[in-house]
């Protein structure tokens, strides 16, 4: 790959967009780095860096499961009510959603730092799901140890980063657009995540409008622009 030096991000990406070959080589190189980052995440996951997950390397081998080939979705933050981890767990009680996740091989990570008893309630809900649907232990993983020292490993190792929060919205009758009432403080653990090739799935809170540009696709479904997907709650 030819060398491309530029201190200004805007000029750097402008040069990439002007040279299709260089851009393709750049993307291929980044994807290779992403694989290494994901392997690091899996290694730390299995050795207990993020707490006990109830899955061993030996068990995965016996089941023929290769985590590195599965899409990772991470919703790992401080576990409090307004950050919506319970919404993610709710989804797994829907048979159709559960079937889609299992068949796709996707792995959704939730959990994070404990703040109050809400954390304990969500952990117990996940354990009950395992009891009802044992196969979910390979598709819904609860992170119990999350802090500023290991957060970067998750951020770099994920395929999709999640950023949900409950915020009141109302429809402006003049513009027919939703207006946010209140905002969430910019989360430090999130700020670097999408700089590492992981699109964001998020609600439109205080930090998201600055960082998420809605994904655009061409006729073949290939992503041509954007950095993530917005989620709007339905009342």
PyMOL commands that set and color helices and strands:
alter all, ss='L'
color gray80, all
select helices_A, chain A and resi 9-18+20-46+57-63+67-69+81-83+85-91+95-104+117-132+134-138+151-157+193-195+208-211
alter helices_A, ss='H'
color red, helices_A
select strands_A, chain A and resi 72-76+107-111+140-143+160-163+168-171+178-181+199-202+216-217+223-225+228-230
alter strands_A, ss='S'
color yellow, strands_A
deselect
rebuild
show_as cartoon
